[in-house]
Amino acid sequence: MFIAIDGIDGAGKTTLVRRLLHAMRDFHPLSTKEPTDQSHWGKMLRAAAVNGRLPREQEIDYFHKDRLEHLEHVVKPALADGRVVITDRYVDSTLAFQADTPKQAQKLYAQFLPDILVPDITFILDCSVKVGLARIAKRQGSASQFEKTEFLERARKIYASRRGPGYVHVDATKSADETFMQATKALARRFPHLPPTSFATENARSWAEAVAD
């Protein structure tokens, strides 16, 4: 199973990844993120997020090349071994921060689609920019160039436009527990064939109840 978690900065992506890793530990889940810190392109993008943006077309090219290497050397091998893969940011993040409008985002997605692996489920965590920025303010370290109001406002609109069979939009304005439960219920409903006991002992009851809803 390939799970992607996306949303504006401060939406709680990393927290949800951590919670799902623990809950799904019987599947030996692999946690990963984009841009990666392994490829040349990923390293350049990470540096640019702190030190200054690259030209848009160059960033788009780097994101795509980094993603293809990520899929080939990390994601696909883990899936082939029967592991669950959970990625913190994926293609929708590139769309949100590289396009100006939902229409442009969809056009860019059409360019990427022939080469990428579509996740089994993509969680889009939604919170207001005000909430996201307040959470970011509590962090340690440098602020990313992407963590600016104008970028987050535009990105949130594009994230909201991302729809389709594999997408689940989650209200991330509430507590981490409530965000996690929304994700748990969505997984249970979309993958009811998974036995409750496989979703970790302490979560088996909520998983079974979600399937029954």
C-alpha positions, 0 to 999 in steps of 0.5 A: 500500500502506497500512502501520500500525505500532503497539505500546506506547511503546518497542517500536521503532515509529519505528525500524521505520518508518525501516528500511522507508522506506529498504528500500521507497524505490523506491515513494517511500514517505511516512512519517506519524504519529498524532496529527498535528501538522497538525490542531487536534485533533492538536495538542491531543492532542499537548499533552495527552500532555505537559501532562495528559490530556483527558477520555476522550470528548473524547480519543476524539473528537479522535483520530477527527477528527484521523484522518479529516482525516489520511486525507483530506488525507495518506494517501488522496492519497499512495495515489492517487499509487501511493505506499506510506504508512507510519504510526507509530500508527493506530487500534489506538493509540487503542484501546489507550490509550482502552479499558480492556479488549479487549472495550471496544477492539473495541466502539470499533473498530466505531464507527470502522470505517465511517469509516476506511481499513483498512491493508493490513497492521498490524504490532503490535510486542510487547515487555514493559513493562519493556523499553519503559520501559528504552528510553524512559529513554534518550530525551531530552526530556519523558516523555509521560503515556501512557508510564506503567506502568499505561497500557503494561500495559493497552495491551499487553494490548489490542494483543495482542488485536488480531487479524484478516487484516491483523494481524501481531504481531512480537516486538520484544524483540530487535534492530532488525535482527531486528524488521525482518527479521520485518516484511520476511518478513511483507510478502514472504509477504503480497505475493508479487506484488511483485518482489524488485528493488522492495524495494531492491537490498540487500534483494532477496535476503532478500525473495526468500528470504522469498517462497520460505519 
